[in-house]
Each structure stands twice: as structure tokens, then as C-alpha cells.
């Protein structure tokens, strides 16, 4: 790609609620931004939510795991306003685990003390972090309907009693904005594609396929810098025969920007 006398253009496909902050952060790294949500968040409540909250309120939870800031927000939204302070107090009696720094910051901003965080910000990292100490313990977690099953099966294999409730799901928006992103991609107006979830990858390719551009979009990505936030997202891209150029060591959006910019600067 020829970046002479211009800033690199990055496609950010995070949910609408992340657009403003993501744009500002990307611009601080020297990118021009095309921001189009390819996934959106939607609240949900499954049959385990009441048991989850009762475990926390009653003190039966030894550990409570949050795997995203969204999981925290959607959990609190479902709890009656007059009981939210009580819920936070109850969490502070348990051992609260955050998957990474963004989740940790969100918890701490709410007055929730975080007992620990894995060195690797992933389901596998959480299992490795907790496994030595959770045999016979009760672990509760509230997260996305698309959360990796490795977290639950891994902790159970370590001997823990695990209850999972799904507090939000992901949807794939379809419309003029998403069509425009594919069109601009085909016109080679974008230098860097930042994929931050497997669902985002699938939504991107579903949109391209709906426009009859499934194969062409692969050629576009082959001529661009493709960044994946972590190994699961990178593996999903590989399912679509897309080579991933960069993956950060820490699974955060800031780090994906950092490694993408470094890769461009070294070319």
C-alpha cells in the first residue's frame, strides 16, 4: 500500500457505543478512521440470571468473573435500582475476577474491588490463572451469549462448580452503512482492517457475500493490513482464508492500534 503523504485509513467495526472513543484513540495513533458497526449489543436474560444474582446476594459465590465491561453494564441494568448498591457490596465480599484492564477499570469505577486478573486476557488465560485454587469452589459468571465455552469447561475440569448466565448477545446489523463499508473496501480506500471479535469477522463476510463480493473482498484483505485482537479472532479469519498480519500480545483495542501502526511504520 502506498501511504506517501497521507495518513493510513483504518476500518473500525466495533458497536456503535464504542465508535466515538475508538475513533479518538485511532486518530491519536495517526490513523484516519472509517467507523461502521458490524456488530451490535443487545440485552438478554436467560433462565440462570436469578440464580446468579441470588448466589451473589447470599454469599454462595466464591468467585465472580466478568469477561467484559459490557457484561458488567448489562448485569447491573437487570438488577432493580434499589438493590444495585447492595449487589456491589455483595460482590466486594466475593473474589471478583476481571478478564483484562478495561473490565477491571469498569469494575473499579463502580466501587468493586478486583481480586485478580490473568496475565493473558482470554478464556484460556482465566482458566490457567484460576485453576490451582478453584477446586470445589463456586464460580459465577455473567457474559455474552457468544462467550467462549473454553472458560466454562476449563474451570469445571479444574473441579469448580460453575454457573454461567448470559446477559447480552451480539447481532449483525445490515444496512446502507455496512454496504458502504464493503464498497469502500472494494475501492481500496482502506489500508488497515481491525477485527476485534469472531462475530465481527462473520458479519463482515456475510455482508460482502450478500453483495456478491465474497471472493473479491478476500483479495482486498490480502492487499491490506489485517489485525486481529486475539487468537480466536485470528482463527476465524483463517477460516475465511485470510492471512492475519498482526495480533497484539495484550487483547485490547489500544494494543491492536499500536501493533498495526508499528507494522505500517516498519514497511
C-alpha positions as YAML, in Angstrom:
chain: A
units: angstrom
residues:
- id: 1
  name: UNK
  ca: [0.00, 0.00, 0.00]
- id: 2
  name: UNK
  ca: [1.25, 3.47, -0.84]
- id: 3
  name: UNK
  ca: [0.99, 5.78, 2.17]
- id: 4
  name: UNK
  ca: [3.14, 8.55, 0.78]
- id: 5
  name: UNK
  ca: [1.95, 11.97, 2.00]
- id: 6
  name: UNK
  ca: [-1.22, 10.64, 3.65]
- id: 7
  name: UNK
  ca: [-2.39, 9.01, 6.85]
- id: 8
  name: UNK
  ca: [-3.30, 5.32, 6.82]
- id: 9
  name: UNK
  ca: [-7.04, 4.64, 6.85]
- id: 10
  name: UNK
  ca: [-8.29, 2.10, 9.38]
- id: 11
  name: UNK
  ca: [-11.69, 0.38, 9.38]
- id: 12
  name: UNK
  ca: [-13.15, 0.16, 12.88]
- id: 13
  name: UNK
  ca: [-16.16, -2.13, 13.07]
- id: 14
  name: UNK
  ca: [-16.98, -2.07, 16.79]
- id: 15
  name: UNK
  ca: [-20.52, -1.49, 18.16]
- id: 16
  name: UNK
  ca: [-21.98, 2.00, 17.91]
- id: 17
  name: UNK
  ca: [-21.40, 2.73, 21.58]
- id: 18
  name: UNK
  ca: [-17.66, 2.33, 21.05]
- id: 19
  name: UNK
  ca: [-17.36, 4.44, 17.90]
- id: 20
  name: UNK
  ca: [-16.55, 7.83, 19.41]
- id: 21
  name: UNK
  ca: [-13.90, 6.58, 21.83]
- id: 22
  name: UNK
  ca: [-12.39, 4.22, 19.25]
- id: 23
  name: UNK
  ca: [-12.19, 6.98, 16.66]
- id: 24
  name: UNK
  ca: [-10.39, 9.35, 19.03]
- id: 25
  name: UNK
  ca: [-7.95, 6.67, 20.09]
- id: 26
  name: UNK
  ca: [-7.18, 5.64, 16.50]
- id: 27
  name: UNK
  ca: [-6.69, 9.27, 15.47]
- id: 28
  name: UNK
  ca: [-4.22, 9.70, 18.34]
- id: 29
  name: UNK
  ca: [-2.14, 6.96, 16.69]
- id: 30
  name: UNK
  ca: [-2.15, 8.84, 13.39]
- id: 31
  name: UNK
  ca: [-4.94, 6.99, 11.58]
- id: 32
  name: UNK
  ca: [-7.79, 8.34, 9.53]
- id: 33
  name: UNK
  ca: [-10.89, 6.40, 10.51]
- id: 34
  name: UNK
  ca: [-13.80, 4.72, 8.76]
- id: 35
  name: UNK
  ca: [-16.10, 3.60, 11.58]
- id: 36
  name: UNK
  ca: [-19.02, 1.32, 10.74]
- id: 37
  name: UNK
  ca: [-20.53, -1.11, 13.28]
- id: 38
  name: UNK
  ca: [-20.51, -4.67, 12.01]
- id: 39
  name: UNK
  ca: [-21.80, -5.98, 15.34]
- id: 40
  name: UNK
  ca: [-24.20, -4.56, 17.90]
- id: 41
  name: UNK
  ca: [-25.02, -5.42, 21.50]
- id: 42
  name: UNK
  ca: [-28.49, -6.41, 22.72]
- id: 43
  name: UNK
  ca: [-29.61, -7.17, 26.26]
- id: 44
  name: UNK
  ca: [-30.92, -10.64, 27.06]
- id: 45
  name: UNK
  ca: [-31.83, -12.61, 30.13]
- id: 46
  name: UNK
  ca: [-31.64, -16.36, 30.43]
- id: 47
  name: UNK
  ca: [-33.06, -18.77, 32.99]
- id: 48
  name: UNK
  ca: [-29.91, -18.64, 35.13]
- id: 49
  name: UNK
  ca: [-29.83, -14.91, 35.90]
- id: 50
  name: UNK
  ca: [-31.95, -15.10, 39.05]
- id: 51
  name: UNK
  ca: [-29.80, -17.92, 40.40]
- id: 52
  name: UNK
  ca: [-26.68, -15.91, 39.56]
- id: 53
  name: UNK
  ca: [-27.85, -12.85, 41.49]
- id: 54
  name: UNK
  ca: [-29.09, -14.95, 44.40]
- id: 55
  name: UNK
  ca: [-25.67, -16.63, 44.63]
- id: 56
  name: UNK
  ca: [-24.02, -13.22, 44.84]
- id: 57
  name: UNK
  ca: [-26.52, -11.71, 47.29]
- id: 58
  name: UNK
  ca: [-26.45, -14.77, 49.57]
- id: 59
  name: UNK
  ca: [-22.66, -15.09, 49.63]
- id: 60
  name: UNK
  ca: [-22.67, -18.51, 47.97]
- id: 61
  name: UNK
  ca: [-20.34, -17.22, 45.24]
- id: 62
  name: UNK
  ca: [-16.67, -17.77, 45.99]
- id: 63
  name: UNK
  ca: [-15.63, -16.12, 42.72]
- id: 64
  name: UNK
  ca: [-17.47, -13.91, 40.25]
- id: 65
  name: UNK
  ca: [-15.94, -13.49, 36.79]
- id: 66
  name: UNK
  ca: [-16.63, -10.65, 34.38]
- id: 67
  name: UNK
  ca: [-15.21, -11.06, 30.89]
- id: 68
  name: UNK
  ca: [-16.12, -7.61, 29.55]
- id: 69
  name: UNK
  ca: [-17.22, -4.14, 30.59]
- id: 70
  name: UNK
  ca: [-20.43, -4.88, 28.68]
- id: 71
  name: UNK
  ca: [-21.10, -7.87, 30.89]
- id: 72
  name: UNK
  ca: [-20.92, -5.62, 33.95]
- id: 73
  name: UNK
  ca: [-23.19, -2.97, 32.45]
- id: 74
  name: UNK
  ca: [-25.86, -5.40, 31.26]
- id: 75
  name: UNK
  ca: [-25.78, -7.22, 34.59]
- id: 76
  name: UNK
  ca: [-26.38, -4.04, 36.59]
- id: 77
  name: UNK
  ca: [-29.15, -2.93, 34.22]
- id: 78
  name: UNK
  ca: [-31.11, -6.09, 35.08]
- id: 79
  name: UNK
  ca: [-30.84, -5.58, 38.83]
- id: 80
  name: UNK
  ca: [-33.52, -3.34, 40.41]
- id: 81
  name: UNK
  ca: [-32.18, 0.17, 41.00]
- id: 82
  name: UNK
  ca: [-32.86, -0.01, 44.73]
- id: 83
  name: UNK
  ca: [-30.71, -3.16, 45.04]
- id: 84
  name: UNK
  ca: [-27.70, -2.18, 42.92]
- id: 85
  name: UNK
  ca: [-25.68, -0.80, 45.84]
- id: 86
  name: UNK
  ca: [-26.43, -3.98, 47.77]
- id: 87
  name: UNK
  ca: [-25.28, -6.05, 44.79]
- id: 88
  name: UNK
  ca: [-21.99, -4.13, 44.59]
- id: 89
  name: UNK
  ca: [-21.47, -4.63, 48.33]
- id: 90
  name: UNK
  ca: [-22.13, -8.35, 47.90]
- id: 91
  name: UNK
  ca: [-19.61, -8.55, 45.06]
- id: 92
  name: UNK
  ca: [-17.00, -6.99, 47.33]
- id: 93
  name: UNK
  ca: [-17.42, -9.90, 49.75]
- id: 94
  name: UNK
  ca: [-16.58, -12.38, 46.97]
- id: 95
  name: UNK
  ca: [-13.44, -12.63, 44.86]
- id: 96
  name: UNK
  ca: [-14.13, -10.68, 41.67]
- id: 97
  name: UNK
  ca: [-12.02, -11.56, 38.64]
- id: 98
  name: UNK
  ca: [-11.65, -9.36, 35.55]
- id: 99
  name: UNK
  ca: [-10.51, -10.70, 32.20]
- id: 100
  name: UNK
  ca: [-8.39, -7.64, 31.41]
- id: 101
  name: UNK
  ca: [-7.62, -3.98, 32.19]
- id: 102
  name: UNK
  ca: [-10.71, -2.47, 30.53]
- id: 103
  name: UNK
  ca: [-13.01, -4.73, 32.52]
- id: 104
  name: UNK
  ca: [-11.00, -4.11, 35.67]
- id: 105
  name: UNK
  ca: [-11.24, -0.34, 35.25]
- id: 106
  name: UNK
  ca: [-15.01, -0.54, 34.76]
- id: 107
  name: UNK
  ca: [-15.41, -2.59, 37.92]
- id: 108
  name: UNK
  ca: [-13.21, -0.27, 39.96]
- id: 109
  name: UNK
  ca: [-15.08, 2.79, 38.68]
- id: 110
  name: UNK
  ca: [-18.21, 1.23, 40.19]
- id: 111
  name: UNK
  ca: [-16.52, 0.71, 43.53]
- id: 112
  name: UNK
  ca: [-15.98, -3.02, 43.01]
- id: 113
  name: UNK
  ca: [-12.66, -4.38, 44.24]
- id: 114
  name: UNK
  ca: [-10.96, -6.71, 41.78]
- id: 115
  name: UNK
  ca: [-9.13, -9.63, 43.35]
- id: 116
  name: UNK
  ca: [-7.21, -10.61, 40.26]
- id: 117
  name: UNK
  ca: [-6.69, -10.59, 36.51]
- id: 118
  name: UNK
  ca: [-4.90, -13.15, 34.31]
- id: 119
  name: UNK
  ca: [-1.64, -12.39, 32.55]
- id: 120
  name: UNK
  ca: [-3.26, -13.40, 29.25]
- id: 121
  name: UNK
  ca: [-6.59, -11.65, 28.65]
- id: 122
  name: UNK
  ca: [-8.61, -14.59, 27.36]
- id: 123
  name: UNK
  ca: [-10.76, -17.51, 28.48]
- id: 124
  name: UNK
  ca: [-7.68, -19.72, 28.42]
- id: 125
  name: UNK
  ca: [-5.80, -17.16, 30.48]
- id: 126
  name: UNK
  ca: [-8.58, -17.08, 33.07]
- id: 127
  name: UNK
  ca: [-8.60, -20.86, 33.38]
- id: 128
  name: UNK
  ca: [-4.82, -21.00, 33.79]
- id: 129
  name: UNK
  ca: [-4.94, -18.18, 36.35]
- id: 130
  name: UNK
  ca: [-7.69, -19.69, 38.50]
- id: 131
  name: UNK
  ca: [-7.21, -23.44, 38.10]
- id: 132
  name: UNK
  ca: [-4.78, -24.01, 41.00]
- id: 133
  name: UNK
  ca: [-7.22, -22.61, 43.58]
- id: 134
  name: UNK
  ca: [-10.82, -23.30, 42.50]
- id: 135
  name: UNK
  ca: [-11.38, -27.00, 43.13]
- id: 136
  name: UNK
  ca: [-14.69, -27.31, 44.99]
- id: 137
  name: UNK
  ca: [-15.34, -23.56, 44.77]
- id: 138
  name: UNK
  ca: [-18.48, -21.88, 43.43]
- id: 139
  name: UNK
  ca: [-17.82, -19.64, 40.42]
- id: 140
  name: UNK
  ca: [-20.45, -17.43, 38.85]
- id: 141
  name: UNK
  ca: [-20.03, -15.52, 35.61]
- id: 142
  name: UNK
  ca: [-22.22, -13.12, 33.61]
- id: 143
  name: UNK
  ca: [-21.23, -12.61, 30.00]
- id: 144
  name: UNK
  ca: [-22.10, -12.64, 26.30]
- id: 145
  name: UNK
  ca: [-24.11, -15.40, 24.66]
- id: 146
  name: UNK
  ca: [-21.12, -15.75, 22.32]
- id: 147
  name: UNK
  ca: [-18.54, -16.21, 25.08]
- id: 148
  name: UNK
  ca: [-16.03, -18.98, 24.57]
- id: 149
  name: UNK
  ca: [-17.09, -22.35, 26.00]
- id: 150
  name: UNK
  ca: [-13.44, -22.92, 26.97]
- id: 151
  name: UNK
  ca: [-13.92, -20.82, 30.10]
- id: 152
  name: UNK
  ca: [-16.75, -22.93, 31.48]
- id: 153
  name: UNK
  ca: [-15.41, -26.34, 30.51]
- id: 154
  name: UNK
  ca: [-11.90, -25.41, 31.60]
- id: 155
  name: UNK
  ca: [-12.96, -24.28, 35.09]
- id: 156
  name: UNK
  ca: [-15.16, -27.35, 35.53]
- id: 157
  name: UNK
  ca: [-12.23, -29.54, 34.53]
- id: 158
  name: UNK
  ca: [-10.34, -27.81, 37.37]
- id: 159
  name: UNK
  ca: [-13.02, -29.04, 39.78]
- id: 160
  name: UNK
  ca: [-15.02, -25.82, 40.17]
- id: 161
  name: UNK
  ca: [-18.81, -25.54, 40.34]
- id: 162
  name: UNK
  ca: [-19.61, -23.05, 37.59]
- id: 163
  name: UNK
  ca: [-22.83, -21.15, 36.91]
- id: 164
  name: UNK
  ca: [-22.97, -19.08, 33.73]
- id: 165
  name: UNK
  ca: [-25.65, -16.54, 32.89]
- id: 166
  name: UNK
  ca: [-25.81, -14.80, 29.53]
- id: 167
  name: UNK
  ca: [-26.74, -11.13, 29.94]
- id: 168
  name: UNK
  ca: [-26.29, -9.86, 26.39]
- id: 169
  name: UNK
  ca: [-25.98, -11.08, 22.86]
- id: 170
  name: UNK
  ca: [-24.45, -9.83, 19.62]
- id: 171
  name: UNK
  ca: [-26.32, -9.04, 16.42]
- id: 172
  name: UNK
  ca: [-25.12, -8.32, 12.90]
- id: 173
  name: UNK
  ca: [-26.52, -5.01, 11.61]
- id: 174
  name: UNK
  ca: [-27.39, -4.78, 7.91]
- id: 175
  name: UNK
  ca: [-27.99, -1.55, 6.05]
- id: 176
  name: UNK
  ca: [-26.54, 1.26, 3.94]
- id: 177
  name: UNK
  ca: [-23.61, 1.89, 6.29]
- id: 178
  name: UNK
  ca: [-22.49, -1.72, 6.19]
- id: 179
  name: UNK
  ca: [-22.88, -1.82, 2.40]
- id: 180
  name: UNK
  ca: [-20.83, 1.37, 2.14]
- id: 181
  name: UNK
  ca: [-18.02, -0.19, 4.17]
- id: 182
  name: UNK
  ca: [-17.79, -3.12, 1.78]
- id: 183
  name: UNK
  ca: [-17.93, -0.78, -1.21]
- id: 184
  name: UNK
  ca: [-15.15, 1.42, 0.16]
- id: 185
  name: UNK
  ca: [-13.13, -1.70, 0.92]
- id: 186
  name: UNK
  ca: [-13.55, -2.93, -2.66]
- id: 187
  name: UNK
  ca: [-12.48, 0.50, -3.88]
- id: 188
  name: UNK
  ca: [-9.27, 0.07, -1.84]
- id: 189
  name: UNK
  ca: [-9.94, 3.12, 0.29]
- id: 190
  name: UNK
  ca: [-8.95, 1.29, 3.48]
- id: 191
  name: UNK
  ca: [-5.42, 0.30, 4.48]
- id: 192
  name: UNK
  ca: [-6.00, -1.46, 7.81]
- id: 193
  name: UNK
  ca: [-8.85, -3.70, 8.96]
- id: 194
  name: UNK
  ca: [-9.12, -4.09, 12.74]
- id: 195
  name: UNK
  ca: [-11.16, -7.16, 13.71]
- id: 196
  name: UNK
  ca: [-11.98, -7.41, 17.42]
- id: 197
  name: UNK
  ca: [-14.25, -10.48, 17.55]
- id: 198
  name: UNK
  ca: [-15.13, -13.59, 15.58]
- id: 199
  name: UNK
  ca: [-18.72, -12.36, 15.21]
- id: 200
  name: UNK
  ca: [-17.39, -9.19, 13.58]
- id: 201
  name: UNK
  ca: [-15.45, -11.26, 11.05]
- id: 202
  name: UNK
  ca: [-18.54, -13.29, 10.17]
- id: 203
  name: UNK
  ca: [-20.69, -10.18, 9.85]
- id: 204
  name: UNK
  ca: [-18.14, -8.54, 7.55]
- id: 205
  name: UNK
  ca: [-18.01, -11.56, 5.25]
- id: 206
  name: UNK
  ca: [-21.78, -12.11, 5.35]
- id: 207
  name: UNK
  ca: [-22.25, -8.54, 4.15]
- id: 208
  name: UNK
  ca: [-19.68, -8.98, 1.38]
- id: 209
  name: UNK
  ca: [-21.28, -12.25, 0.28]
- id: 210
  name: UNK
  ca: [-24.73, -10.63, 0.21]
- id: 211
  name: UNK
  ca: [-23.27, -8.08, -2.22]
- id: 212
  name: UNK
  ca: [-21.72, -10.79, -4.39]
- id: 213
  name: UNK
  ca: [-18.22, -9.78, -3.35]
- id: 214
  name: UNK
  ca: [-17.18, -12.68, -1.14]
- id: 215
  name: UNK
  ca: [-14.12, -13.66, -3.17]
- id: 216
  name: UNK
  ca: [-13.18, -10.11, -4.13]
- id: 217
  name: UNK
  ca: [-13.14, -8.99, -0.50]
- id: 218
  name: UNK
  ca: [-10.57, -11.70, 0.28]
- id: 219
  name: UNK
  ca: [-8.32, -10.24, -2.41]
- id: 220
  name: UNK
  ca: [-8.75, -6.79, -0.87]
- id: 221
  name: UNK
  ca: [-7.76, -8.07, 2.58]
- id: 222
  name: UNK
  ca: [-4.74, -9.84, 1.09]
- id: 223
  name: UNK
  ca: [-3.51, -6.44, -0.12]
- id: 224
  name: UNK
  ca: [-4.24, -4.71, 3.20]
- id: 225
  name: UNK
  ca: [-3.00, -4.95, 6.77]
- id: 226
  name: UNK
  ca: [-5.28, -7.29, 8.72]
- id: 227
  name: UNK
  ca: [-5.21, -7.02, 12.50]
- id: 228
  name: UNK
  ca: [-6.94, -9.45, 14.89]
- id: 229
  name: UNK
  ca: [-7.34, -8.68, 18.58]
- id: 230
  name: UNK
  ca: [-6.58, -12.24, 19.69]
- id: 231
  name: UNK
  ca: [-6.09, -15.84, 18.70]
- id: 232
  name: UNK
  ca: [-9.82, -16.80, 18.45]
- id: 233
  name: UNK
  ca: [-10.49, -13.87, 16.09]
- id: 234
  name: UNK
  ca: [-7.36, -14.69, 14.08]
- id: 235
  name: UNK
  ca: [-8.51, -18.32, 13.76]
- id: 236
  name: UNK
  ca: [-11.91, -17.18, 12.45]
- id: 237
  name: UNK
  ca: [-10.21, -15.05, 9.81]
- id: 238
  name: UNK
  ca: [-8.16, -18.07, 8.79]
- id: 239
  name: UNK
  ca: [-11.43, -19.98, 8.28]
- id: 240
  name: UNK
  ca: [-12.13, -17.41, 5.55]
- id: 241
  name: UNK
  ca: [-8.64, -17.93, 4.08]
- id: 242
  name: UNK
  ca: [-7.49, -14.52, 5.29]
- id: 243
  name: UNK
  ca: [-3.90, -14.07, 6.48]
- id: 244
  name: UNK
  ca: [-3.63, -12.14, 9.73]
- id: 245
  name: UNK
  ca: [-0.69, -9.75, 9.72]
- id: 246
  name: UNK
  ca: [-0.66, -8.59, 13.34]
- id: 247
  name: UNK
  ca: [-2.06, -9.73, 16.68]
- id: 248
  name: UNK
  ca: [-1.20, -7.89, 19.91]
- id: 249
  name: UNK
  ca: [0.19, -9.63, 22.98]
- id: 250
  name: UNK
  ca: [-2.47, -7.93, 25.11]
- id: 251
  name: UNK
  ca: [-6.03, -8.32, 23.85]
- id: 252
  name: UNK
  ca: [-7.10, -4.66, 23.98]
- id: 253
  name: UNK
  ca: [-8.17, -2.22, 21.27]
- id: 254
  name: UNK
  ca: [-5.35, 0.16, 22.17]
- id: 255
  name: UNK
  ca: [-2.79, -2.60, 21.66]
- id: 256
  name: UNK
  ca: [-4.26, -3.60, 18.31]
- id: 257
  name: UNK
  ca: [-3.82, 0.00, 17.16]
- id: 258
  name: UNK
  ca: [-0.26, 0.05, 18.47]
- id: 259
  name: UNK
  ca: [0.86, -3.09, 16.65]
- id: 260
  name: UNK
  ca: [-0.93, -2.09, 13.43]
- id: 261
  name: UNK
  ca: [0.77, 1.32, 13.40]
- id: 262
  name: UNK
  ca: [4.15, -0.27, 14.16]
- id: 263
  name: UNK
  ca: [3.70, -2.73, 11.27]
- id: 264
  name: UNK
  ca: [2.94, 0.12, 8.86]
- id: 265
  name: UNK
  ca: [5.89, 2.18, 10.09]
- id: 266
  name: UNK
  ca: [8.24, -0.75, 9.54]
- id: 267
  name: UNK
  ca: [7.14, -1.30, 5.93]
...
